[in-house]
């Protein structure tokens, strides 16, 4: 069995822990992290546009890319150490929801942590990119609460429907 664990700050630990507990002992684990290109590209563009070409100062986009890479490496190192077993690492750069779905094609199970409103049960417990991944994943998805799930009393009451209005004939 090939298991892909999507590492997102603020919940990856629970996803990895549950996957390690539930997957067969001989499962192959891959840790996936996706870096957004937007921040460094915006900084490159702002630097070029505002200061023009040929400016002597270093491009801040390069610094942001370096910070992002270091942060990603620290996250992957922490996840690999937590796994306590051999794992593979997969780095992607782009729109997270698209990159995760594309990567999941090669796996038997995708592990995802809830990343939205975790104060109550329901669809808002998934951020839009995670909802996209759950809806479009080409393999089974294990969806994990990063902390204990809220009680079922957090489900909103059903909507009150008005009875259909019938006009007398």
N, C-alpha and C positions, 0 to 999 in steps of 0.2 A: 504494500500500500504506500502510495506517495501522498504526503500531507504537506499542504502549503499553508503557512501561518502568516497572515498579513499583520505586520507590525505597525501600529498606529500609536503615537504617544497618548498615554492616558488610558490604557486598557489592554495592551499587548500581553502583559504578564498573565492575566487571567486566561486569555485565549491560549497561550502556550501551555500553561499548567493543565488546563482541561484536555487539550489535545494530547499531551504526554500521558495523561491518565487513561484516556479512552482508546487511543490508537493501539494497535498490536505492537508488541515489543520489537518486532523486526521492521516496523514502518520506517520509511525514509522521510526525514523532515527537511523542509526548505523554509527558510525565513525570508520573507519578502518585505522590502521597504521601497516606497516610491517618493522621490523628491519632486516637488513642484518646480517647474522651470520659471514660473512667473516672476518671482521676486528678483532673481538675479538679472533676468531679461529686462525688467522695468528699470533696474538700476543702471544697466548698460545703456539703455535708451535715454534715460534722463541725463546721464553723464555726457553722452554724445550730443544730445539736443541742446542742453543748457550751456555746456562749456565748449562745444565744438571739437573738431578733430585737432590733434596735435597738441593738446594740453599736456603739461608736464606731470600733473597729479595722477596717481594710480586710479584706475577705473574701480569704483566701489562695487560693481557687479562681480569683479574677480574676488574681492574680499568676501562678499556674501556667498559666493559659490564655495569658497574654501571653508567658511563657517558651516555651511550646510553639509558638506562632505564630512567634516570632522564630527558633527552632531550625529549624522547617519552612522558613521563607523562606531561611535560610542554606543548607540542604540543596538546595533547588530552585535557588538561584543558583549553587551549586557545580556541580550537574549540568548546568545550561544552559551554563555556561562550558566545562565539559569537552566537551560535545557539539560546540561550535564551529560550530554552524549553528542556524538558527531552529528552535525547539521550542515546543510548546504546553505548558501546565501545567494539571494537573487536581488539585484538592485535594478530599479527602473526609474526613468525620468520622464515625467509627463503628467497627464491628468490621471489621478489615482484610480478612479473608478474604471476607466478604460484599460489602464495598465494591469490592474488586478484581474479583470475578466480575461484579458489576453493571456496572462500568465497561467491562470487556472486551467486552461485547456489541457495542460500536460499533467494534471494531478487528479487523484481520486477523491480528495477531500480538501475543502478550503475552510480555514478557521478564521472567523471574524469576530471582533469584540464590538459590542454596542457602543456608540459614540455620540448619541444625541441626548435627549432629556431622559436621564436615568432615574428620575424621581417617581415615575409611574410606568405601568405596563402600557404598551401600545406602540403604534407605528412611529411616533415621534421620538422613540428611543433610538432611532437610527437617523444619522445625518444623511442628507441627500446622496452623497457619493456611496455610502454604505448601502443605502436602499437600492441604488442602481446595481451594485455588485450582487446583492442578494437576489434581485429580480433577474439578472442576466447571467449569473454564473453557469458555466458549462459542466459543473460537477456538483455533488452534494455540498451543502454549506452547513457548518456547525457554527451557530450564532451564540455567543457567550456574553453573559453579564459580567462586567469587570468587578462588581461587588455583589453582595446578595441582592437578588431581585426584589423589587417592591412587592407588597402583598396584593392579592387580587382585589382588595378594596380600593386600589388606586385606579381601577378601570372606571371610566366615566359611565354614568347611567345611560341606558339606551335613550335615544331621542323620543320625544313624545310626538306621535304621529296623529294628525287630525284625521278623524274618520272621513272617508270620501263624501263629498257634498253631492247629494242627488237632488236634482230639480224635479219637482212634481210635474206630471204631464197633464 
